[in-house]
Amino acid sequence: MKSLGLTGGVGMGKSTAAELLRQRGHAVVDTDQIARDLVEPGQPALAEITAAFGRELLGADGCLRRDKLAEKVFADTAARRQLEAILHPRIREVWQAQLRAWEAEGRALGVVVIPLLFETQAQASFTATVCVACTAATQQQRLAARGWTAEQIRQRIKAQMPVEKKIAQSDFLLWTEGGLDVHAEQLDRILRQLES
């Protein structure tokens, strides 16, 4: 089985690329979703997070208030590293198990979406890596459209490796400035190269 690590800057089109891959019948797992699953009520990671950052991060329903956690960790590098130490090993364990399961099923390709792929040194686990990217202006527009403030956008971008470095380290670049058809055409070209 070939495996593809999909990365890129926040708001640059990773989810769209993942959806296009799913539409083409490929198996895709997103580490953002894994992270959400790991902090559900009753999960050990949630207990560890509340022990580290305080019970005020829990809503009345016992669910993690992700907005409050984000406020805390994106304003404080040490807090962000502490959270990453709790979550990253667990996230890696889940996606690696998923790749093994897909291989056992005889799938031709397994895709893992990892925003912090290079930051977590995960690239060695993949046949190839793809960086999804766009201009900084487009990124700002997309994130503002999500309702993020200028400060939230600045903090999220600062928390990641500069996209230029991600592009330089990736095997393929998926440039998402054009329409969905251009996006899809580039993706199909990458898949053809990967298969050959």
MODELLER restraints for C-alpha pairs under 7 A, 6 or more apart:
rsr = mdl.restraints
at = mdl.atoms
rsr.add(forms.Gaussian(group=physical.xy_distance, feature=features.Distance(at['CA:1:A'], at['CA:103:A']), mean=5.73, stdev=0.5))
rsr.add(forms.Gaussian(group=physical.xy_distance, feature=features.Distance(at['CA:1:A'], at['CA:107:A']), mean=6.15, stdev=0.5))
rsr.add(forms.Gaussian(group=physical.xy_distance, feature=features.Distance(at['CA:1:A'], at['CA:108:A']), mean=4.83, stdev=0.5))
rsr.add(forms.Gaussian(group=physical.xy_distance, feature=features.Distance(at['CA:1:A'], at['CA:109:A']), mean=5.55, stdev=0.5))
rsr.add(forms.Gaussian(group=physical.xy_distance, feature=features.Distance(at['CA:2:A'], at['CA:108:A']), mean=6.14, stdev=0.5))
rsr.add(forms.Gaussian(group=physical.xy_distance, feature=features.Distance(at['CA:2:A'], at['CA:109:A']), mean=4.83, stdev=0.5))
rsr.add(forms.Gaussian(group=physical.xy_distance, feature=features.Distance(at['CA:2:A'], at['CA:110:A']), mean=6.49, stdev=0.5))
rsr.add(forms.Gaussian(group=physical.xy_distance, feature=features.Distance(at['CA:2:A'], at['CA:127:A']), mean=5.72, stdev=0.5))
rsr.add(forms.Gaussian(group=physical.xy_distance, feature=features.Distance(at['CA:3:A'], at['CA:109:A']), mean=5.53, stdev=0.5))
rsr.add(forms.Gaussian(group=physical.xy_distance, feature=features.Distance(at['CA:3:A'], at['CA:110:A']), mean=4.81, stdev=0.5))
rsr.add(forms.Gaussian(group=physical.xy_distance, feature=features.Distance(at['CA:3:A'], at['CA:111:A']), mean=5.78, stdev=0.5))
rsr.add(forms.Gaussian(group=physical.xy_distance, feature=features.Distance(at['CA:3:A'], at['CA:126:A']), mean=5.05, stdev=0.5))
rsr.add(forms.Gaussian(group=physical.xy_distance, feature=features.Distance(at['CA:3:A'], at['CA:127:A']), mean=5.09, stdev=0.5))
rsr.add(forms.Gaussian(group=physical.xy_distance, feature=features.Distance(at['CA:3:A'], at['CA:128:A']), mean=6.73, stdev=0.5))
rsr.add(forms.Gaussian(group=physical.xy_distance, feature=features.Distance(at['CA:4:A'], at['CA:110:A']), mean=6.27, stdev=0.5))
rsr.add(forms.Gaussian(group=physical.xy_distance, feature=features.Distance(at['CA:4:A'], at['CA:111:A']), mean=4.71, stdev=0.5))
rsr.add(forms.Gaussian(group=physical.xy_distance, feature=features.Distance(at['CA:4:A'], at['CA:112:A']), mean=6.34, stdev=0.5))
rsr.add(forms.Gaussian(group=physical.xy_distance, feature=features.Distance(at['CA:4:A'], at['CA:126:A']), mean=5.55, stdev=0.5))
rsr.add(forms.Gaussian(group=physical.xy_distance, feature=features.Distance(at['CA:4:A'], at['CA:127:A']), mean=6.03, stdev=0.5))
rsr.add(forms.Gaussian(group=physical.xy_distance, feature=features.Distance(at['CA:4:A'], at['CA:128:A']), mean=5.21, stdev=0.5))
rsr.add(forms.Gaussian(group=physical.xy_distance, feature=features.Distance(at['CA:4:A'], at['CA:129:A']), mean=5.58, stdev=0.5))
rsr.add(forms.Gaussian(group=physical.xy_distance, feature=features.Distance(at['CA:5:A'], at['CA:111:A']), mean=5.99, stdev=0.5))
rsr.add(forms.Gaussian(group=physical.xy_distance, feature=features.Distance(at['CA:5:A'], at['CA:112:A']), mean=5.13, stdev=0.5))
rsr.add(forms.Gaussian(group=physical.xy_distance, feature=features.Distance(at['CA:5:A'], at['CA:113:A']), mean=6.08, stdev=0.5))
rsr.add(forms.Gaussian(group=physical.xy_distance, feature=features.Distance(at['CA:5:A'], at['CA:114:A']), mean=6.76, stdev=0.5))
rsr.add(forms.Gaussian(group=physical.xy_distance, feature=features.Distance(at['CA:5:A'], at['CA:126:A']), mean=5.94, stdev=0.5))
rsr.add(forms.Gaussian(group=physical.xy_distance, feature=features.Distance(at['CA:5:A'], at['CA:128:A']), mean=6.41, stdev=0.5))
rsr.add(forms.Gaussian(group=physical.xy_distance, feature=features.Distance(at['CA:5:A'], at['CA:129:A']), mean=4.60, stdev=0.5))
rsr.add(forms.Gaussian(group=physical.xy_distance, feature=features.Distance(at['CA:5:A'], at['CA:130:A']), mean=6.25, stdev=0.5))
rsr.add(forms.Gaussian(group=physical.xy_distance, feature=features.Distance(at['CA:6:A'], at['CA:111:A']), mean=6.99, stdev=0.5))
rsr.add(forms.Gaussian(group=physical.xy_distance, feature=features.Distance(at['CA:6:A'], at['CA:112:A']), mean=6.03, stdev=0.5))
rsr.add(forms.Gaussian(group=physical.xy_distance, feature=features.Distance(at['CA:6:A'], at['CA:113:A']), mean=4.63, stdev=0.5))
rsr.add(forms.Gaussian(group=physical.xy_distance, feature=features.Distance(at['CA:6:A'], at['CA:114:A']), mean=5.98, stdev=0.5))
rsr.add(forms.Gaussian(group=physical.xy_distance, feature=features.Distance(at['CA:6:A'], at['CA:129:A']), mean=5.88, stdev=0.5))
rsr.add(forms.Gaussian(group=physical.xy_distance, feature=features.Distance(at['CA:6:A'], at['CA:130:A']), mean=4.93, stdev=0.5))
rsr.add(forms.Gaussian(group=physical.xy_distance, feature=features.Distance(at['CA:6:A'], at['CA:131:A']), mean=6.10, stdev=0.5))
rsr.add(forms.Gaussian(group=physical.xy_distance, feature=features.Distance(at['CA:7:A'], at['CA:14:A']), mean=6.71, stdev=0.5))
rsr.add(forms.Gaussian(group=physical.xy_distance, feature=features.Distance(at['CA:7:A'], at['CA:113:A']), mean=6.00, stdev=0.5))
rsr.add(forms.Gaussian(group=physical.xy_distance, feature=features.Distance(at['CA:7:A'], at['CA:114:A']), mean=5.27, stdev=0.5))
rsr.add(forms.Gaussian(group=physical.xy_distance, feature=features.Distance(at['CA:7:A'], at['CA:115:A']), mean=4.84, stdev=0.5))
rsr.add(forms.Gaussian(group=physical.xy_distance, feature=features.Distance(at['CA:7:A'], at['CA:116:A']), mean=6.98, stdev=0.5))
rsr.add(forms.Gaussian(group=physical.xy_distance, feature=features.Distance(at['CA:7:A'], at['CA:117:A']), mean=6.12, stdev=0.5))
rsr.add(forms.Gaussian(group=physical.xy_distance, feature=features.Distance(at['CA:7:A'], at['CA:130:A']), mean=6.16, stdev=0.5))
rsr.add(forms.Gaussian(group=physical.xy_distance, feature=features.Distance(at['CA:7:A'], at['CA:131:A']), mean=4.88, stdev=0.5))
rsr.add(forms.Gaussian(group=physical.xy_distance, feature=features.Distance(at['CA:7:A'], at['CA:132:A']), mean=6.10, stdev=0.5))
rsr.add(forms.Gaussian(group=physical.xy_distance, feature=features.Distance(at['CA:8:A'], at['CA:14:A']), mean=6.58, stdev=0.5))
rsr.add(forms.Gaussian(group=physical.xy_distance, feature=features.Distance(at['CA:8:A'], at['CA:115:A']), mean=5.86, stdev=0.5))
rsr.add(forms.Gaussian(group=physical.xy_distance, feature=features.Distance(at['CA:8:A'], at['CA:131:A']), mean=4.83, stdev=0.5))
rsr.add(forms.Gaussian(group=physical.xy_distance, feature=features.Distance(at['CA:8:A'], at['CA:132:A']), mean=4.62, stdev=0.5))
rsr.add(forms.Gaussian(group=physical.xy_distance, feature=features.Distance(at['CA:8:A'], at['CA:133:A']), mean=5.78, stdev=0.5))
rsr.add(forms.Gaussian(group=physical.xy_distance, feature=features.Distance(at['CA:8:A'], at['CA:163:A']), mean=6.52, stdev=0.5))
rsr.add(forms.Gaussian(group=physical.xy_distance, feature=features.Distance(at['CA:8:A'], at['CA:166:A']), mean=6.85, stdev=0.5))
rsr.add(forms.Gaussian(group=physical.xy_distance, feature=features.Distance(at['CA:9:A'], at['CA:115:A']), mean=6.86, stdev=0.5))
rsr.add(forms.Gaussian(group=physical.xy_distance, feature=features.Distance(at['CA:9:A'], at['CA:133:A']), mean=6.47, stdev=0.5))
rsr.add(forms.Gaussian(group=physical.xy_distance, feature=features.Distance(at['CA:9:A'], at['CA:163:A']), mean=5.72, stdev=0.5))
rsr.add(forms.Gaussian(group=physical.xy_distance, feature=features.Distance(at['CA:10:A'], at['CA:157:A']), mean=6.77, stdev=0.5))
rsr.add(forms.Gaussian(group=physical.xy_distance, feature=features.Distance(at['CA:11:A'], at['CA:139:A']), mean=5.54, stdev=0.5))
rsr.add(forms.Gaussian(group=physical.xy_distance, feature=features.Distance(at['CA:11:A'], at['CA:142:A']), mean=6.01, stdev=0.5))
rsr.add(forms.Gaussian(group=physical.xy_distance, feature=features.Distance(at['CA:11:A'], at['CA:143:A']), mean=5.86, stdev=0.5))
rsr.add(forms.Gaussian(group=physical.xy_distance, feature=features.Distance(at['CA:12:A'], at['CA:132:A']), mean=6.19, stdev=0.5))
rsr.add(forms.Gaussian(group=physical.xy_distance, feature=features.Distance(at['CA:12:A'], at['CA:133:A']), mean=5.12, stdev=0.5))
rsr.add(forms.Gaussian(group=physical.xy_distance, feature=features.Distance(at['CA:12:A'], at['CA:134:A']), mean=5.69, stdev=0.5))
rsr.add(forms.Gaussian(group=physical.xy_distance, feature=features.Distance(at['CA:12:A'], at['CA:139:A']), mean=5.82, stdev=0.5))
rsr.add(forms.Gaussian(group=physical.xy_distance, feature=features.Distance(at['CA:12:A'], at['CA:176:A']), mean=6.98, stdev=0.5))
rsr.add(forms.Gaussian(group=physical.xy_distance, feature=features.Distance(at['CA:13:A'], at['CA:132:A']), mean=6.16, stdev=0.5))
rsr.add(forms.Gaussian(group=physical.xy_distance, feature=features.Distance(at['CA:13:A'], at['CA:133:A']), mean=6.99, stdev=0.5))
rsr.add(forms.Gaussian(group=physical.xy_distance, feature=features.Distance(at['CA:13:A'], at['CA:176:A']), mean=6.47, stdev=0.5))
rsr.add(forms.Gaussian(group=physical.xy_distance, feature=features.Distance(at['CA:14:A'], at['CA:132:A']), mean=5.97, stdev=0.5))
rsr.add(forms.Gaussian(group=physical.xy_distance, feature=features.Distance(at['CA:18:A'], at['CA:28:A']), mean=6.71, stdev=0.5))
rsr.add(forms.Gaussian(group=physical.xy_distance, feature=features.Distance(at['CA:20:A'], at['CA:184:A']), mean=6.80, stdev=0.5))
rsr.add(forms.Gaussian(group=physical.xy_distance, feature=features.Distance(at['CA:22:A'], at['CA:28:A']), mean=6.45, stdev=0.5))
rsr.add(forms.Gaussian(group=physical.xy_distance, feature=features.Distance(at['CA:26:A'], at['CA:109:A']), mean=6.31, stdev=0.5))
rsr.add(forms.Gaussian(group=physical.xy_distance, feature=features.Distance(at['CA:26:A'], at['CA:110:A']), mean=6.60, stdev=0.5))
rsr.add(forms.Gaussian(group=physical.xy_distance, feature=features.Distance(at['CA:27:A'], at['CA:109:A']), mean=6.82, stdev=0.5))
rsr.add(forms.Gaussian(group=physical.xy_distance, feature=features.Distance(at['CA:27:A'], at['CA:110:A']), mean=5.13, stdev=0.5))
rsr.add(forms.Gaussian(group=physical.xy_distance, feature=features.Distance(at['CA:27:A'], at['CA:111:A']), mean=6.07, stdev=0.5))
rsr.add(forms.Gaussian(group=physical.xy_distance, feature=features.Distance(at['CA:28:A'], at['CA:110:A']), mean=6.16, stdev=0.5))
rsr.add(forms.Gaussian(group=physical.xy_distance, feature=features.Distance(at['CA:28:A'], at['CA:111:A']), mean=4.64, stdev=0.5))
rsr.add(forms.Gaussian(group=physical.xy_distance, feature=features.Distance(at['CA:28:A'], at['CA:112:A']), mean=5.81, stdev=0.5))
rsr.add(forms.Gaussian(group=physical.xy_distance, feature=features.Distance(at['CA:29:A'], at['CA:111:A']), mean=6.39, stdev=0.5))
rsr.add(forms.Gaussian(group=physical.xy_distance, feature=features.Distance(at['CA:29:A'], at['CA:112:A']), mean=5.02, stdev=0.5))
rsr.add(forms.Gaussian(group=physical.xy_distance, feature=features.Distance(at['CA:29:A'], at['CA:113:A']), mean=6.29, stdev=0.5))
rsr.add(forms.Gaussian(group=physical.xy_distance, feature=features.Distance(at['CA:30:A'], at['CA:112:A']), mean=5.81, stdev=0.5))
rsr.add(forms.Gaussian(group=physical.xy_distance, feature=features.Distance(at['CA:30:A'], at['CA:113:A']), mean=4.59, stdev=0.5))
rsr.add(forms.Gaussian(group=physical.xy_distance, feature=features.Distance(at['CA:30:A'], at['CA:114:A']), mean=6.68, stdev=0.5))
rsr.add(forms.Gaussian(group=physical.xy_distance, feature=features.Distance(at['CA:31:A'], at['CA:91:A']), mean=6.54, stdev=0.5))
rsr.add(forms.Gaussian(group=physical.xy_distance, feature=features.Distance(at['CA:31:A'], at['CA:113:A']), mean=5.95, stdev=0.5))
rsr.add(forms.Gaussian(group=physical.xy_distance, feature=features.Distance(at['CA:31:A'], at['CA:114:A']), mean=5.59, stdev=0.5))
rsr.add(forms.Gaussian(group=physical.xy_distance, feature=features.Distance(at['CA:34:A'], at['CA:91:A']), mean=6.21, stdev=0.5))
rsr.add(forms.Gaussian(group=physical.xy_distance, feature=features.Distance(at['CA:35:A'], at['CA:87:A']), mean=6.97, stdev=0.5))
rsr.add(forms.Gaussian(group=physical.xy_distance, feature=features.Distance(at['CA:35:A'], at['CA:91:A']), mean=6.35, stdev=0.5))
rsr.add(forms.Gaussian(group=physical.xy_distance, feature=features.Distance(at['CA:38:A'], at['CA:45:A']), mean=6.11, stdev=0.5))
rsr.add(forms.Gaussian(group=physical.xy_distance, feature=features.Distance(at['CA:39:A'], at['CA:45:A']), mean=5.76, stdev=0.5))
rsr.add(forms.Gaussian(group=physical.xy_distance, feature=features.Distance(at['CA:39:A'], at['CA:46:A']), mean=4.65, stdev=0.5))
rsr.add(forms.Gaussian(group=physical.xy_distance, feature=features.Distance(at['CA:39:A'], at['CA:64:A']), mean=6.80, stdev=0.5))
rsr.add(forms.Gaussian(group=physical.xy_distance, feature=features.Distance(at['CA:40:A'], at['CA:46:A']), mean=6.71, stdev=0.5))
rsr.add(forms.Gaussian(group=physical.xy_distance, feature=features.Distance(at['CA:40:A'], at['CA:63:A']), mean=6.42, stdev=0.5))
rsr.add(forms.Gaussian(group=physical.xy_distance, feature=features.Distance(at['CA:41:A'], at['CA:62:A']), mean=6.11, stdev=0.5))
rsr.add(forms.Gaussian(group=physical.xy_distance, feature=features.Distance(at['CA:41:A'], at['CA:63:A']), mean=5.72, stdev=0.5))
rsr.add(forms.Gaussian(group=physical.xy_distance, feature=features.Distance(at['CA:45:A'], at['CA:86:A']), mean=6.64, stdev=0.5))
rsr.add(forms.Gaussian(group=physical.xy_distance, feature=features.Distance(at['CA:45:A'], at['CA:87:A']), mean=6.88, stdev=0.5))
rsr.add(forms.Gaussian(group=physical.xy_distance, feature=features.Distance(at['CA:50:A'], at['CA:57:A']), mean=6.80, stdev=0.5))
rsr.add(forms.Gaussian(group=physical.xy_distance, feature=features.Distance(at['CA:57:A'], at['CA:64:A']), mean=5.89, stdev=0.5))
rsr.add(forms.Gaussian(group=physical.xy_distance, feature=features.Distance(at['CA:57:A'], at['CA:65:A']), mean=5.33, stdev=0.5))
rsr.add(forms.Gaussian(group=physical.xy_distance, feature=features.Distance(at['CA:57:A'], at['CA:68:A']), mean=6.12, stdev=0.5))
rsr.add(forms.Gaussian(group=physical.xy_distance, feature=features.Distance(at['CA:57:A'], at['CA:69:A']), mean=6.39, stdev=0.5))
rsr.add(forms.Gaussian(group=physical.xy_distance, feature=features.Distance(at['CA:58:A'], at['CA:64:A']), mean=4.68, stdev=0.5))
rsr.add(forms.Gaussian(group=physical.xy_distance, feature=features.Distance(at['CA:58:A'], at['CA:65:A']), mean=5.54, stdev=0.5))
rsr.add(forms.Gaussian(group=physical.xy_distance, feature=features.Distance(at['CA:59:A'], at['CA:65:A']), mean=5.94, stdev=0.5))
rsr.add(forms.Gaussian(group=physical.xy_distance, feature=features.Distance(at['CA:73:A'], at['CA:79:A']), mean=5.05, stdev=0.5))
rsr.add(forms.Gaussian(group=physical.xy_distance, feature=features.Distance(at['CA:73:A'], at['CA:80:A']), mean=4.43, stdev=0.5))
rsr.add(forms.Gaussian(group=physical.xy_distance, feature=features.Distance(at['CA:74:A'], at['CA:80:A']), mean=6.37, stdev=0.5))
rsr.add(forms.Gaussian(group=physical.xy_distance, feature=features.Distance(at['CA:74:A'], at['CA:155:A']), mean=5.79, stdev=0.5))
rsr.add(forms.Gaussian(group=physical.xy_distance, feature=features.Distance(at['CA:74:A'], at['CA:156:A']), mean=6.77, stdev=0.5))
rsr.add(forms.Gaussian(group=physical.xy_distance, feature=features.Distance(at['CA:75:A'], at['CA:155:A']), mean=6.99, stdev=0.5))
rsr.add(forms.Gaussian(group=physical.xy_distance, feature=features.Distance(at['CA:99:A'], at['CA:110:A']), mean=6.31, stdev=0.5))
rsr.add(forms.Gaussian(group=physical.xy_distance, feature=features.Distance(at['CA:102:A'], at['CA:110:A']), mean=6.73, stdev=0.5))
rsr.add(forms.Gaussian(group=physical.xy_distance, feature=features.Distance(at['CA:116:A'], at['CA:160:A']), mean=6.96, stdev=0.5))
rsr.add(forms.Gaussian(group=physical.xy_distance, feature=features.Distance(at['CA:117:A'], at['CA:123:A']), mean=6.41, stdev=0.5))
rsr.add(forms.Gaussian(group=physical.xy_distance, feature=features.Distance(at['CA:119:A'], at['CA:161:A']), mean=6.80, stdev=0.5))
rsr.add(forms.Gaussian(group=physical.xy_distance, feature=features.Distance(at['CA:123:A'], at['CA:129:A']), mean=6.91, stdev=0.5))
rsr.add(forms.Gaussian(group=physical.xy_distance, feature=features.Distance(at['CA:128:A'], at['CA:171:A']), mean=5.92, stdev=0.5))
rsr.add(forms.Gaussian(group=physical.xy_distance, feature=features.Distance(at['CA:129:A'], at['CA:170:A']), mean=5.19, stdev=0.5))
rsr.add(forms.Gaussian(group=physical.xy_distance, feature=features.Distance(at['CA:129:A'], at['CA:171:A']), mean=5.22, stdev=0.5))
rsr.add(forms.Gaussian(group=physical.xy_distance, feature=features.Distance(at['CA:129:A'], at['CA:172:A']), mean=6.33, stdev=0.5))
rsr.add(forms.Gaussian(group=physical.xy_distance, feature=features.Distance(at['CA:130:A'], at['CA:170:A']), mean=5.60, stdev=0.5))
rsr.add(forms.Gaussian(group=physical.xy_distance, feature=features.Distance(at['CA:130:A'], at['CA:171:A']), mean=5.99, stdev=0.5))
rsr.add(forms.Gaussian(group=physical.xy_distance, feature=features.Distance(at['CA:130:A'], at['CA:172:A']), mean=4.61, stdev=0.5))
rsr.add(forms.Gaussian(group=physical.xy_distance, feature=features.Distance(at['CA:130:A'], at['CA:173:A']), mean=5.62, stdev=0.5))
rsr.add(forms.Gaussian(group=physical.xy_distance, feature=features.Distance(at['CA:130:A'], at['CA:174:A']), mean=6.80, stdev=0.5))
rsr.add(forms.Gaussian(group=physical.xy_distance, feature=features.Distance(at['CA:131:A'], at['CA:166:A']), mean=6.48, stdev=0.5))
rsr.add(forms.Gaussian(group=physical.xy_distance, feature=features.Distance(at['CA:131:A'], at['CA:167:A']), mean=5.67, stdev=0.5))
rsr.add(forms.Gaussian(group=physical.xy_distance, feature=features.Distance(at['CA:131:A'], at['CA:170:A']), mean=5.92, stdev=0.5))
rsr.add(forms.Gaussian(group=physical.xy_distance, feature=features.Distance(at['CA:131:A'], at['CA:172:A']), mean=6.30, stdev=0.5))
rsr.add(forms.Gaussian(group=physical.xy_distance, feature=features.Distance(at['CA:131:A'], at['CA:173:A']), mean=4.98, stdev=0.5))
rsr.add(forms.Gaussian(group=physical.xy_distance, feature=features.Distance(at['CA:131:A'], at['CA:174:A']), mean=6.03, stdev=0.5))
rsr.add(forms.Gaussian(group=physical.xy_distance, feature=features.Distance(at['CA:132:A'], at['CA:173:A']), mean=6.10, stdev=0.5))
rsr.add(forms.Gaussian(group=physical.xy_distance, feature=features.Distance(at['CA:132:A'], at['CA:174:A']), mean=4.69, stdev=0.5))
rsr.add(forms.Gaussian(group=physical.xy_distance, feature=features.Distance(at['CA:132:A'], at['CA:175:A']), mean=6.05, stdev=0.5))
rsr.add(forms.Gaussian(group=physical.xy_distance, feature=features.Distance(at['CA:132:A'], at['CA:176:A']), mean=6.89, stdev=0.5))
rsr.add(forms.Gaussian(group=physical.xy_distance, feature=features.Distance(at['CA:133:A'], at['CA:174:A']), mean=6.27, stdev=0.5))
rsr.add(forms.Gaussian(group=physical.xy_distance, feature=features.Distance(at['CA:133:A'], at['CA:175:A']), mean=5.16, stdev=0.5))
rsr.add(forms.Gaussian(group=physical.xy_distance, feature=features.Distance(at['CA:133:A'], at['CA:176:A']), mean=5.97, stdev=0.5))
rsr.add(forms.Gaussian(group=physical.xy_distance, feature=features.Distance(at['CA:134:A'], at['CA:175:A']), mean=5.70, stdev=0.5))
rsr.add(forms.Gaussian(group=physical.xy_distance, feature=features.Distance(at['CA:134:A'], at['CA:176:A']), mean=5.32, stdev=0.5))
rsr.add(forms.Gaussian(group=physical.xy_distance, feature=features.Distance(at['CA:134:A'], at['CA:177:A']), mean=5.55, stdev=0.5))
rsr.add(forms.Gaussian(group=physical.xy_distance, feature=features.Distance(at['CA:143:A'], at['CA:153:A']), mean=6.70, stdev=0.5))
rsr.add(forms.Gaussian(group=physical.xy_distance, feature=features.Distance(at['CA:167:A'], at['CA:173:A']), mean=6.38, stdev=0.5))
rsr.add(forms.Gaussian(group=physical.xy_distance, feature=features.Distance(at['CA:174:A'], at['CA:186:A']), mean=6.40, stdev=0.5))
rsr.add(forms.Gaussian(group=physical.xy_distance, feature=features.Distance(at['CA:174:A'], at['CA:187:A']), mean=6.84, stdev=0.5))
rsr.add(forms.Gaussian(group=physical.xy_distance, feature=features.Distance(at['CA:176:A'], at['CA:183:A']), mean=5.83, stdev=0.5))
